[in-house]
Structures are given as structure tokens and as C-alpha cells.
């Protein structure tokens, strides 16, 4: 049970940090490009295996 609380606290801290980073336009643009290409690659991989 304590492990779950620690994991939750770490996730909250990471989400807060990511939110503060995404407030900066340059970082947000890079983040959107990276995640966009990542989702495209995952989609292609799933389509290729189906």
C-alpha cells in the first residue's frame, strides 16, 4: 500500500513538472513534434502487425 502512495506522489510530481515545461512555447513545440511522430510510428507498427 505504501508503494502505491509513493508511485502516486512521483506521478503527481512528474505531471507538475511537465506542465511547467509545456508552458514554454519552444519546449511545447518540440514536445508536440516528438509525440506526434511517436504516435504515427506506433500506429504504423500496429497496422503492420494486424
C-alpha positions in Angstrom: 0.0 0.0 0.0 2.8 2.4 0.8 4.4 1.7 -2.6 1.2 2.8 -4.3 1.3 6.1 -2.4 4.9 6.7 -3.4 4.2 6.0 -7.1 1.2 8.3 -7.0 3.3 11.1 -5.5 6.0 10.6 -8.1 3.4 10.7 -10.9 1.9 13.9 -9.5 5.4 15.5 -9.3 6.2 14.5 -12.9 2.9 15.8 -14.1 3.5 19.1 -12.4 7.0 19.4 -13.9 5.7 18.5 -17.4 3.0 21.2 -17.1 5.6 23.8 -16.2 7.8 22.8 -19.1 4.9 22.8 -21.5 4.2 26.4 -20.6 7.3 27.4 -22.6 6.5 27.7 -26.3 9.8 26.2 -27.6 9.5 23.1 -25.4 5.8 22.7 -26.2 6.5 22.8 -29.9 9.3 20.2 -29.6 7.1 18.0 -27.4 4.2 18.1 -29.9 6.5 17.2 -32.8 8.1 14.3 -30.8 4.8 12.9 -29.5 3.2 13.3 -32.9 5.9 11.3 -34.7 5.8 8.7 -31.8 2.0 8.1 -32.3 2.4 7.9 -36.0 5.2 5.3 -35.7 3.1 3.3 -33.2 0.1 3.4 -35.5 2.2 2.2 -38.4 3.6 -0.6 -36.3 0.1 -1.7 -35.1 -1.2 -1.6 -38.7 1.8 -3.6 -39.9 1.2 -6.4 -37.4 -2.6 -6.6 -38.0 
